[in-house]
């Protein structure tokens, strides 16, 4: 199902806002510090919402180019450290959004309340997997505490994006019914 411009902007706006709101609710204003790992609420909230809207609009070539550009911008904005880590987390976020938008979202029309939880679960599983894979790549020991902190961050970010997407679709649908 292709989406119109109003839906595209609504998804981008509400997905980002809900991700940021959840981040502020749990971690305060620290999420706006570009050097902090908590900045993922802002950056991945925006990028995840944007990617979902692009995938639903079926603009795959544009998605590839724009999302690659956003990765480069985000990498340099956050200090240009740990390239492999950035690639893993960014690609896992995009893969979660891609799978969610193409395979899950439209198939669960009757269970709309569970879709944000599915997205949140997918992102959190990828974040935990990334933590363990990166510990192997960098030959570092990690504690389960770090892995579960990353899982919690992924869960909250995914929940924020998913809730924002649902709100966007509800509001756009109500607006279309008025017309």
DAFENUR-V340803 format. One record per backbone hydrogen bond with DSSP energy under -1.0 kcal/mol. CO is the residue of the C=O (numbers start at 1). NH is the residue of the N-H. Records with the same first field share a line. If there is no record, write none. Layout:
BEGIN
CO: NH / NH
END
This chain:
BEGIN
4: 8
5: 9
6: 10
7: 11
8: 12
9: 13
10: 14
11: 15
12: 16
13: 17
14: 18
15: 19
16: 20
17: 21
18: 22
19: 23
20: 24
21: 25
22: 26
23: 27
24: 28
28: 31
29: 32
30: 33
33: 36
36: 39
37: 40
38: 41
39: 43
40: 44
42: 46
43: 47
44: 48
45: 49
46: 50
47: 51
48: 52
49: 53
50: 54
51: 55
52: 56
53: 57
54: 59
55: 58
59: 63
60: 64
61: 65
62: 66
63: 67
64: 68
65: 69
66: 70
67: 71
68: 72
69: 73
70: 74
71: 75
72: 76
73: 77
74: 78
75: 80
76: 79
82: 86
83: 87
84: 88
85: 89
86: 90
87: 91
88: 92
89: 93
90: 94
91: 95
92: 96
93: 97
94: 98
95: 99
96: 100
97: 101
98: 102
99: 103
100: 105
104: 108
111: 114
114: 118
115: 119
116: 120
117: 121
118: 122
119: 123
120: 124
121: 125
122: 126
123: 127
124: 128
125: 129
126: 130
127: 131
128: 132
129: 133
130: 134
131: 135
132: 136
133: 137
134: 138
135: 140
143: 147
144: 148
145: 149
146: 150
147: 151
148: 152
149: 153
150: 154
151: 155
152: 156
153: 157
154: 158
155: 159
156: 160
157: 161
158: 162
159: 163
160: 164
161: 165
162: 166
163: 167
164: 168
165: 169
166: 170
167: 171
168: 172
169: 173
170: 174
171: 175
172: 176
173: 177
174: 178
175: 179
END
